[in-house]
C-alpha cells in the first residue's frame, strides 16, 4: 500500500509543479493588483480572494509577507523586461513601442513606490532588488531608445538611465491620485519631447 501511495505521489508531482507555477503567477499578479489598490499591508485573505486560491496556498509559496513583497517586485520587473522586446517586435513603430513600454514602466513604478517604503527596513535587501531592477530594465529601455533613434523618430542623446529616473521622479506620489497632478500625462509630455531636436 505504501508503494502504491508513493507511485501515486510521484505521478501527481509533475502536474503539481505546473500548477504551482500557475498558482505562483496568479498570486503575484493578484498581490500586485491588491497592493496598488489597498497597500502592501493588505490582509493575505484579500490577496487569496483576488487570486482565487486559499490562504494556505499563499503561505506555501511565500512564508512571510516580505517574501511576497519581494516576489511581486521581481515578478513585475520580469514582466516589464519581457515586454520591451515584445512591443518592439509587434508595435507599429519603434517610437510607439517605446511609448507603450514607458506606460508599462509607469504602472510598475506606482506599485514599486509602495514596495520600496516597506523594504526600507532591510537596506541590504532593498539595494539588491534595486540593482536587479537596473540590471534588467536599463538595457531594455536602452534598446528601445536605440531603435527609435535608428528609425529617425526621435532625436536625442538622452541615456536610458536618465530617462527612467526622470519618469520615476514624475511618478513620485502617483499611487495617491490628485486632481491637480497627473503623473501619467506629464510622462507622456516627456516622451513626446524626445521627438524634438534634442
C-alpha positions in Angstrom: 0.0 0.0 0.0 2.9 2.3 0.8 4.4 1.6 -2.6 1.1 2.4 -4.3 0.9 5.7 -2.4 4.5 6.5 -3.3 3.8 5.8 -7.0 0.6 8.0 -6.9 2.7 10.7 -5.2 5.3 10.6 -8.0 2.7 10.6 -10.7 1.0 13.6 -9.2 4.2 15.5 -8.7 4.6 16.7 -12.3 1.1 18.3 -12.6 1.7 19.9 -9.2 4.8 21.6 -10.4 2.9 23.0 -13.3 0.0 24.0 -11.1 2.5 25.5 -8.6 3.9 27.8 -11.3 0.5 28.9 -12.5 -0.6 29.4 -8.9 2.5 31.5 -8.1 2.0 33.7 -11.2 -1.7 34.2 -10.3 -0.7 35.0 -6.7 1.9 37.6 -7.8 -0.5 39.2 -10.3 -3.2 39.3 -7.6 -0.9 40.6 -4.9 0.4 43.4 -7.2 -3.2 44.5 -8.1 -4.2 44.4 -4.4 -1.1 46.3 -3.3 -1.9 49.1 -5.8 -5.5 49.3 -4.6 -5.0 48.8 -0.8 -1.3 49.0 0.1 1.2 46.3 1.0 -0.3 45.7 4.4 -3.5 44.4 3.0 -4.7 41.1 4.7 -3.5 37.9 3.0 -7.1 36.7 2.7 -7.8 39.6 0.3 -4.9 38.6 -2.0 -6.0 34.9 -1.8 -9.6 36.0 -2.8 -8.2 38.0 -5.7 -6.1 35.1 -6.9 -8.9 32.5 -6.4 -6.9 30.4 -4.0 -6.8 29.6 -0.3 -4.5 31.5 2.1 -2.6 28.3 2.7 -1.5 28.4 -0.9 -0.1 31.8 -0.4 1.9 30.8 2.7 3.1 27.7 0.9 4.7 29.8 -1.8 5.6 32.9 0.3 6.0 32.0 4.0 6.3 35.7 5.1 4.9 39.0 3.9 8.4 40.1 3.0 8.8 37.1 0.7 5.6 38.0 -1.1 6.6 41.7 -1.4 10.0 40.7 -2.9 8.3 38.1 -5.2 5.9 40.8 -6.5 8.7 43.2 -7.1 10.8 40.6 -9.1 7.7 39.4 -11.0 6.9 42.9 -12.1 10.5 43.6 -13.1 10.5 40.5 -15.2 7.1 41.3 -16.9 8.4 44.8 -17.7 11.7 43.5 -19.0 10.0 40.9 -21.3 7.5 43.5 -22.6 10.2 45.6 -24.2 11.3 43.2 -27.0 7.7 42.0 -27.5 6.5 45.6 -28.0 9.3 46.3 -30.4 8.5 43.2 -32.4 4.8 43.8 -32.5 4.4 47.6 -32.4 3.7 49.8 -35.4 6.9 51.8 -34.9 9.9 51.8 -32.5 8.7 55.0 -31.0 5.2 53.6 -30.4 6.9 50.6 -28.7 9.0 52.9 -26.5 5.9 54.9 -25.5 3.9 51.8 -24.7 6.8 50.4 -22.7 7.2 53.6 -20.7 3.4 53.4 -20.0 4.0 49.9 -18.5 7.0 51.2 -16.6 4.8 53.9 -15.0 2.4 51.1 -13.9 5.3 49.3 -12.4 6.6 52.4 -10.6 3.3 53.1 -8.9 3.5 49.7 -7.2 7.3 50.0 -6.7 7.0 53.1 -4.6 4.7 51.2 -2.1 7.0 48.3 -2.0 10.1 50.5 -1.5 8.6 52.0 1.6 8.2 48.6 3.2 11.6 47.4 2.1 13.4 50.3 3.7 13.8 48.3 6.9 16.1 45.9 5.1 18.6 48.1 3.4 20.8 45.3 2.1 17.8 43.5 0.6 16.4 46.6 -1.0 19.8 47.5 -2.5 20.0 44.1 -4.0 16.5 44.5 -5.5 17.3 48.0 -6.8 20.4 46.6 -8.6 18.3 43.8 -10.1 15.8 46.4 -11.3 18.5 48.4 -13.0 20.3 45.4 -14.5 17.1 44.1 -16.0 15.3 47.3 -17.2 18.0 49.8 -18.2 19.2 47.6 -21.1 15.5 47.2 -22.3 14.9 50.9 -22.3 18.3 51.5 -24.0 17.3 49.1 -26.8 14.0 50.8 -27.3 15.7 54.3 -27.4 18.3 53.0 -29.9 15.6 51.5 -32.1 13.5 54.7 -32.1 16.7 56.8 -32.8 17.8 54.5 -35.7 14.3 54.8 -37.2 14.6 58.6 -37.2 11.6 59.0 -34.9 13.5 60.6 -32.1 16.5 62.9 -32.0 18.1 62.8 -28.6 21.2 61.6 -26.8 19.4 61.0 -23.5 20.5 57.8 -21.8 18.1 55.1 -20.7 19.0 55.5 -17.0 18.4 59.3 -17.1 15.1 58.8 -18.9 13.9 56.2 -16.4 15.0 58.3 -13.5 13.1 61.3 -14.9 10.0 59.1 -15.4 10.4 57.8 -11.8 10.7 61.3 -10.4 7.4 62.3 -12.2 5.7 59.3 -10.7 6.5 60.0 -7.1 3.2 60.2 -5.3 1.3 58.8 -8.3 -0.1 56.0 -6.1 -2.2 58.7 -4.4 -4.2 60.2 -7.2 -4.7 64.0 -7.2 -7.0 66.1 -9.4 -4.1 68.6 -9.5 -1.3 66.3 -10.6 -1.5 63.7 -13.4 1.9 61.9 -13.5 1.0 59.8 -16.5 0.1 62.9 -18.5 3.4 64.5 -17.6 5.3 61.4 -18.6 3.6 61.5 -22.0 4.8 65.1 -22.4 8.3 63.9 -21.5 8.2 61.1 -24.1 6.7 63.3 -26.7 9.7 65.7 -26.1 12.1 63.0 -27.3 10.9 63.8 -30.8 12.3 67.3 -30.6 15.7 68.2 -31.9 17.5 67.3 -28.6 
